[in-house]
Amino acid sequence: IVAAISHDYRQALNLMEDAIFFGCSPGSFKKLINAAGLKESQYIIMETIIPPKHAEIFGLRRPFYFYVISIRNQTGQ
């Protein structure tokens, strides 16, 4: 998962100058995101409400997180 996060982040840097990605997951990916090389200043993670469809699969007791990841390509600046 770490290699995939790192690869996708590098691809986004190569394809876009500035972008914001967001999503959510059961459980936190913070350690994986850090291991992939992203700095904590590049993302925000917040615990959030479990969407009803996900609660059917994961249950109500599992923490659910919302992510906002910023891509700011510094090349050419």
N, C-alpha and C positions, 0 to 999 in steps of 0.2 A: 504494500500500500504506500509506503514511504517513497519508493522509486516512482510509482505512478503519480503521486502528488507532485514530486519534484519535476518530473517530465512535463506534466500538464502546466505547471507554473512557468517553466522555461519556454514552452510553446506559446503561452499567452504573452509573455514578454516579447517574443519574436514577432508576434502577429499584431499586437495592439500597443498603442502608446499609453493610453489610460483606460482602465476598465474597473468595474466593480462586479464581483461575483458574490452570490449569496445562495444559501441552502441550509438544510437542517438534517440532523442525524440523531438516531438513538445512541447515547453514549458520546463521549468527547473525543475528538480527533486532535486535541491540542498537542499531545506528545508527538503524534505522527507528523503534524504540520511543522513543528519545530525541528524534528529530525530531518524533514525534507528541505530544510534550509531557509524557511521563511522567518522573518524577524517578527517579534510580537507587535511591532508598530505597523505591520502590514495587514493585520487582521483583528477582528473583534469576535469573541465567542460569548453568547449569552444563553443561559438556561431559559427555556421557553415552555409553552404549553404543548402537550403532545397532540398532534392532529388526530381527530377521531378515527380515521382510516388506519393510521399507524398504531393507535392504541389497541385496535382489534388484533394486531399481529404481535406487538411488543409488550402489551399490557400497560397499566397505568403507573406502575411503580418504577419504571426505568426512566432515568433522566433523559431529557431531550434537549438538544442544543441548536441554536440558530447561529450561522456563520456569515460574516461579511469579510471578504478578502479583496484588498485593493491592489491593482496592478498599475504601477507608475513607472514607465520606461524612461530611464534617465539618459539614454543615448541621444546625442545631438543637442543636449542642453548645456 
